[in-house]
Amino acid sequence: MRSAELPKEEIQAAAFVRAHPELDGRGVLVGVLDTGVDPGAAGLQTTTDGRRKIVDLVDCTGSGDVDTSHVARPSADGALAGLTGRPLRLPAEWPPAADGRYHLGVKQAFQLLPRGVTARVRAERKARFARAQRGALARAQAELAVGGGGGTSVGGADAGEEGASDDAALIAARGRLRHKELKARVAALEKADGAFADLGPVYDVLAFADAAGRWHVCVDTSEAGELGVCALLEPYRIGHEYGTLDADSNLNFAVDVLADGARVVLSVDAGAHGTHVAGIIGAHFPDRPELNGIAPGCQIVGLKVGDTRCGARARVRARGEACLLYTSPSPRDGLL
């Protein structure tokens, strides 16, 4: 990293680590109270002694909360009715729910994405809609101009033949109906051009406990009930895995389960600042040590206190919750 961006040499941090390589932060757990930390970020994967860099990710703001108090059982064919109305197909390779019960919730992606990402995703989705809508409009207009004029010709049938007049009347009626349908289609497509309203992706959220009492969460990022192509995650402090919402936002997320399954928390960064700060503190690039942070041996806890709903501004209550997590007895004790 260039000196102007991280002056390790100027403050003699780099010289200190070179002289005392074992005193590079290893054994130290650093809490980053910020906009969240991206678990997929380069340099934030391992410590200098081979341990996992990010040991926990917590959304302390409530912006990622999902009400999963609704409980359901799968039907005879193994599908669940998601709260979006989509059928959710449970993959055979998943561990079964211990009691056959699944907690269900629903979350809009635009409630999770940072404002800048939301604006970009909206613009990209609108552009895709416009291309599809204008193509459909052009095809409908061309069809109306070429083949929607009434269809009154009987294709050379002799009017004196028995039944020819009935055929002609039927063809004419069908032509008029087709013309009317095409005109209505063109009008609807023209109206849709200026009436685009996008609620964004809407995800079903599913949580369940297996026979060992371990919680699992799946967010239907396919938006089609195809859970087999979606990530099945444990709370990050346990499974240390994460998912990606979609190709448009390219945002990673981690999960937690609270209130005995009645609440799922999706931890999604409210901005890039927290990941940047975590990198300054403890980034570790094994092949490019010049990019390392000040303490590449330390481990990181990402505590999101910047609320996505407030433009990533930190909330006092969130800061208090973040501090209490690691200063009082909790399930997070002993993570190091």
C-alpha positions as a printed NumPy array, in Angstrom:
array([[  0.   ,   0.   ,   0.   ],
       [  1.333,   3.398,  -0.909],
       [  2.766,   5.442,   1.953],
       [  0.241,   8.246,   1.49 ],
       [ -2.595,   5.774,   2.049],
       [ -1.107,   3.888,   4.996],
       [  2.078,   5.469,   6.399],
       [  3.438,   2.35 ,   8.103],
       [  7.035,   3.349,   7.479],
       [  6.566,   6.922,   8.677],
       [  5.075,   5.848,  12.   ],
       [  7.659,   3.017,  12.252],
       [  4.963,   0.327,  12.46 ],
       [  6.524,  -1.642,   9.63 ],
       [  9.975,  -1.423,  11.194],
       [  8.571,  -2.637,  14.515],
       [  6.954,  -5.718,  12.918],
       [ 10.156,  -6.487,  11.006],
       [ 12.113,  -6.352,  14.234],
       [  9.501,  -8.274,  16.235],
       [  7.542, -10.425,  13.741],
       [  5.733, -12.259,  16.52 ],
       [  4.309,  -8.965,  17.832],
       [  2.107,  -8.317,  14.818],
       [ -1.241,  -8.432,  16.594],
       [ -1.608, -12.195,  16.865],
       [ -3.77 , -13.184,  19.834],
       [ -5.574,  -9.838,  19.72 ],
       [ -9.263,  -9.517,  18.83 ],
       [-10.205,  -6.126,  17.365],
       [-13.793,  -4.931,  17.194],
       [-14.549,  -2.657,  14.224],
       [-17.63 ,  -0.548,  15.022],
       [-18.484,   0.852,  11.625],
       [-20.588,   0.123,   8.527],
       [-19.847,  -3.609,   8.631],
       [-16.96 ,  -5.712,   7.331],
       [-17.11 ,  -7.683,   4.067],
       [-16.261, -11.343,   4.781],
       [-15.138, -11.838,   1.182],
       [-12.676,  -8.94 ,   1.065],
       [ -9.13 ,  -9.619,  -0.094],
       [ -6.639,  -9.422,   2.777],
       [ -9.285, -10.252,   5.369],
       [ -9.175, -14.03 ,   5.09 ],
       [ -6.311, -15.243,   7.312],
       [ -3.893, -14.007,   9.953],
       [ -0.121, -14.296,   9.795],
       [ -0.245, -17.503,  11.864],
       [ -2.914, -19.103,   9.678],
       [ -6.05 , -18.431,  11.697],
       [ -9.299, -17.075,  10.348],
       [ -9.181, -13.28 ,  10.105],
       [-12.88 , -12.432,  10.656],
       [-14.296, -14.43 ,  13.558],
       [-17.708, -12.796,  13.901],
       [-20.047, -10.451,  12.055],
       [-22.915,  -8.748,  13.868],
       [-25.543,  -6.275,  12.673],
       [-26.277,  -4.182,  15.763],
       [-28.639,  -1.77 ,  13.971],
       [-31.711,  -3.881,  13.269],
       [-31.638,  -3.009,   9.564],
       [-31.007,  -6.624,   8.634],
       [-33.667,  -8.118,  10.901],
       [-36.17 , -10.546,   9.38 ],
       [-39.284, -11.624,  11.266],
       [-39.267, -15.421,  10.984],
       [-41.874, -16.132,  13.64 ],
       [-44.121, -17.789,  11.038],
       [-43.641, -21.549,  11.269],
       [-44.668, -24.088,   8.625],
       [-44.182, -27.727,   7.69 ],
       [-43.449, -28.965,   4.159],
       [-46.218, -30.539,   2.093],
       [-46.234, -34.168,   1.017],
       [-44.096, -33.327,  -2.018],
       [-41.446, -31.721,   0.196],
       [-42.176, -28.093,  -0.702],
       [-42.889, -25.129,   1.56 ],
       [-45.155, -22.207,   0.748],
       [-42.896, -19.162,   1.081],
       [-44.298, -15.885,   2.379],
       [-43.82 , -14.378,  -1.095],
       [-46.207, -17.026,  -2.419],
       [-43.441, -18.951,  -4.142],
       [-43.132, -22.696,  -3.51 ],
       [-39.798, -23.406,  -1.851],
       [-38.249, -26.739,  -2.822],
       [-36.125, -28.26 ,  -0.062],
       [-32.942, -29.905,  -1.426],
       [-32.532, -33.572,  -0.544],
       [-28.95 , -32.962,   0.593],
       [-30.009, -30.56 ,   3.349],
       [-30.104, -31.892,   6.916],
       [-33.728, -32.335,   7.962],
       [-35.318, -30.026,  10.49 ],
       [-35.309, -31.736,  13.881],
       [-39.044, -31.247,  14.457],
       [-40.084, -30.882,  10.813],
       [-40.752, -27.163,  11.359],
       [-39.294, -24.314,   9.329],
       [-39.303, -20.633,  10.235],
       [-40.238, -18.399,   7.292],
       [-39.774, -14.709,   6.611],
       [-39.423, -12.272,   3.715],
       [-37.012,  -9.401,   3.018],
       [-36.699,  -6.816,   0.262],
       [-33.183,  -6.402,  -1.091],
       [-33.564,  -2.615,  -1.133],
       [-33.912,  -2.735,   2.675],
       [-30.44 ,  -4.263,   2.824],
       [-28.438,  -2.448,   0.15 ],
       [-26.53 ,   0.794,   0.747],
       [-28.122,   3.825,  -0.904],
       [-25.514,   4.091,  -3.627],
       [-25.836,   0.419,  -4.51 ],
       [-29.63 ,   0.674,  -4.455],
       [-29.523,   3.581,  -6.91 ],
       [-27.193,   1.668,  -9.243],
       [-29.225,  -1.537,  -9.094],
       [-32.469,   0.388,  -9.721],
       [-30.934,   2.042, -12.775],
       [-29.623,  -1.259, -14.17 ],
       [-32.949,  -3.038, -13.612],
       [-34.847,  -0.159, -15.231],
       [-32.537,  -0.262, -18.256],
       [-33.146,  -4.006, -18.647],
       [-36.897,  -3.46 , -18.347],
       [-36.786,  -0.67 , -20.926],
       [-34.94 ,  -2.851, -23.451],
       [-37.418,  -5.701, -23.021],
       [-40.461,  -3.411, -23.008],
       [-39.446,  -1.445, -26.1  ],
       [-38.619,  -4.63 , -27.972],
       [-42.052,  -6.043, -27.126],
       [-43.692,  -2.756, -28.169],
       [-41.871,  -2.713, -31.516],
       [-42.921,  -6.305, -32.244],
       [-46.551,  -5.589, -31.321],
       [-46.645,  -2.45 , -33.49 ],
       [-45.158,  -4.333, -36.441],
       [-47.642,  -7.167, -36.025],
       [-50.521,  -4.701, -35.855],
       [-49.363,  -2.934, -39.016],
       [-48.829,  -6.134, -41.006],
       [-51.353,  -8.662, -39.836],
       [-53.848,  -6.969, -37.603],
       [-56.058,  -5.265, -40.182],
       [-59.11 ,  -7.493, -39.912],
       [-58.373, -10.657, -41.902],
       [-61.531, -10.462, -44.028],
       [-60.139, -12.434, -46.964],
       [-61.34 , -16.039, -47.266],
       [-58.206, -17.108, -49.056],
       [-59.743, -17.767, -52.493],
       [-62.784, -19.728, -51.298],
       [-65.653, -19.744, -53.785],
       [-68.525, -17.805, -52.262],
       [-70.935, -20.162, -54.02 ],
       [-69.606, -23.232, -52.226],
       [-71.664, -24.534, -49.325],
       [-70.365, -23.125, -46.017],
       [-68.044, -20.57 , -47.609],
       [-70.008, -17.644, -46.274],
       [-69.874, -19.096, -42.77 ],
       [-66.09 , -19.526, -43.088],
       [-65.714, -15.949, -44.274],
       [-67.708, -14.631, -41.339],
       [-65.644, -16.672, -38.876],
       [-62.365, -15.478, -40.396],
       [-63.524, -11.873, -40.347],
       [-64.58 , -12.158, -36.701],
       [-61.263, -13.663, -35.737],
       [-59.427, -10.912, -37.616],
       [-61.375,  -8.191, -35.827],
       [-60.702,  -9.843, -32.469],
       [-57.001, -10.151, -33.268],
       [-56.858,  -6.49 , -34.348],
       [-58.545,  -5.414, -31.136],
       [-56.146,  -7.522, -29.02 ],
       [-53.09 ,  -6.075, -30.786],
       [-54.316,  -2.509, -30.32 ],
       [-54.85 ,  -3.192, -26.614],
       [-51.393,  -4.761, -26.347],
       [-49.733,  -1.753, -27.985],
       [-51.626,   0.646, -25.715],
       [-50.638,  -1.321, -22.597],
       [-46.981,  -1.452, -23.625],
       [-46.933,   2.284, -24.388],
       [-48.417,   2.995, -20.967],
       [-45.885,   0.719, -19.26 ],
       [-43.019,   2.746, -20.723],
       [-43.646,   5.55 , -18.232],
       [-45.147,   3.55 , -15.388],
       [-42.126,   1.531, -14.26 ],
       [-42.125,   0.947, -10.485],
       [-39.5  ,  -1.391,  -9.095],
       [-39.684,  -2.835,  -5.585],
       [-36.43 ,  -4.656,  -6.257],
       [-35.631,  -8.284,  -5.486],
       [-37.778,  -9.849,  -2.761],
       [-36.325, -12.848,  -0.935],
       [-37.938, -15.633,   1.016],
       [-35.922, -16.377,   4.162],
       [-35.964, -19.817,   5.785],
       [-34.43 , -20.986,   9.068],
       [-34.431, -24.338,  10.834],
       [-32.578, -26.291,  13.501],
       [-31.201, -29.74 ,  12.696],
       [-31.109, -32.789,  14.974],
       [-27.914, -31.515,  16.632],
       [-29.552, -28.193,  17.433],
       [-27.496, -26.258,  14.876],
       [-29.339, -23.491,  13.098],
       [-29.29 , -23.113,   9.324],
       [-30.504, -20.191,   7.217],
       [-31.227, -19.942,   3.503],
       [-32.091, -16.769,   1.61 ],
       [-33.833, -17.557,  -1.683],
       [-31.593, -15.403,  -3.835],
       [-32.888, -17.286,  -6.889],
       [-36.304, -15.626,  -6.348],
       [-37.76 , -18.823,  -7.795],
       [-37.834, -21.207,  -4.854],
       [-34.774, -23.079,  -6.157],
       [-33.068, -23.38 ,  -2.764],
       [-30.536, -25.868,  -4.105],
       [-28.68 , -23.064,  -5.895],
       [-28.702, -20.818,  -2.808],
       [-26.278, -20.797,   0.121],
       [-27.282, -22.708,   3.254],
       [-25.533, -20.886,   6.08 ],
       [-24.96 , -21.259,   9.785],
       [-24.514, -18.194,  12.016],
       [-21.201, -16.696,  10.949],
       [-19.471, -17.122,  14.3  ],
       [-20.077, -20.892,  13.972],
       [-19.889, -21.789,  10.286],
       [-17.782, -18.847,   9.048],
       [-19.514, -18.949,   5.678],
       [-21.275, -16.216,   3.752],
       [-23.499, -15.815,   0.721],
       [-23.886, -13.253,  -2.068],
       [-27.228, -11.569,  -2.646],
       [-27.165, -11.327,  -6.438],
       [-25.011, -10.504,  -9.438],
       [-26.365,  -6.94 ,  -9.604],
       [-25.384,  -5.818,  -6.11 ],
       [-22.531,  -8.332,  -5.649],
       [-22.938,  -7.801,  -1.899],
       [-21.94 , -10.512,   0.544],
       [-24.009, -11.299,   3.612],
       [-23.716, -13.329,   6.801],
       [-26.512, -14.589,   9.031],
       [-27.457, -15.001,  12.66 ],
       [-30.471, -16.611,  14.349],
       [-32.069, -15.137,  17.457],
       [-35.14 , -15.706,  19.632],
       [-35.138, -19.461,  19.037],
       [-35.621, -18.989,  15.305],
       [-38.201, -16.21 ,  15.449],
       [-35.698, -13.656,  14.164],
       [-33.015, -13.989,  11.504],
       [-30.422, -11.252,  11.026],
       [-28.855, -10.672,   7.608],
       [-25.604,  -8.796,   8.075],
       [-24.91 ,  -6.712,   4.957],
       [-22.469,  -3.798,   4.839],
       [-24.049,  -0.355,   4.892],
       [-21.   ,   1.   ,   3.056],
       [-17.355,   0.286,   2.269],
       [-15.863,   2.29 ,   5.138],
       [-15.885,  -0.492,   7.725],
       [-14.064,  -2.919,   5.43 ],
       [-11.52 ,  -0.193,   4.629],
       [-10.92 ,   0.42 ,   8.336],
       [-10.577,  -3.314,   9.018],
       [ -7.956,  -3.475,   6.262],
       [ -5.967,  -0.609,   7.744],
       [ -6.012,  -2.329,  11.11 ],
       [ -5.26 ,  -5.903,  10.184],
       [ -5.163,  -6.782,   6.482],
       [ -2.887,  -9.706,   5.696],
       [ -1.658, -10.382,   2.171],
       [  0.721, -13.379,   2.37 ],
       [  2.172, -12.759,  -1.089],
       [  2.215,  -8.959,  -0.916],
       [  3.182,  -7.911,   2.619],
       [  3.512,  -4.299,   1.529],
       [ -0.303,  -4.244,   1.457],
       [ -0.621,  -5.483,   5.034],
       [ -2.385,  -3.462,   7.682],
       [ -0.782,  -2.25 ,  10.896],
       [ -1.417,  -5.53 ,  12.769],
       [ -1.727,  -8.327,  10.192],
       [ -1.771, -11.009,  12.895],
       [ -4.889,  -9.76 ,  14.678],
       [ -8.408, -11.112,  14.286],
       [-11.44 ,  -8.987,  13.483],
       [-14.998,  -8.767,  14.733],
       [-17.204,  -6.73 ,  12.411],
       [-19.803,  -4.839,  14.458],
       [-22.177,  -2.974,  12.183],
       [-23.377,   0.211,  13.878],
       [-23.952,   2.245,  10.698],
       [-27.646,   1.816,   9.919],
       [-28.46 ,   1.13 ,   6.26 ],
       [-31.856,   2.799,   6.738],
       [-30.163,   6.045,   7.803],
       [-27.54 ,   6.29 ,   5.084],
       [-24.997,   4.341,   7.203],
       [-25.103,   6.834,  10.064],
       [-24.131,   5.276,  13.381],
       [-26.866,   4.908,  15.976],
       [-26.224,   5.289,  19.711],
       [-28.255,   2.201,  20.562],
       [-26.307,   0.138,  18.032],
       [-23.014,   1.269,  19.548],
       [-24.229,   0.26 ,  22.99 ],
       [-25.316,  -3.166,  21.787],
       [-21.965,  -3.684,  20.055],
       [-20.065,  -2.887,  23.248],
       [-22.229,  -5.192,  25.374],
       [-21.699,  -8.158,  23.062],
       [-18.089,  -8.616,  24.103],
       [-18.099,  -7.108,  27.605],
       [-20.751,  -9.393,  29.116],
       [-21.378, -13.161,  29.049],
       [-22.798, -14.165,  25.672],
       [-22.728, -17.013,  23.12 ],
       [-19.774, -15.215,  21.578],
       [-17.447, -15.845,  24.523],
       [-14.334, -17.831,  23.666],
       [-14.226, -17.039,  19.955],
       [-10.479, -16.531,  19.966]])
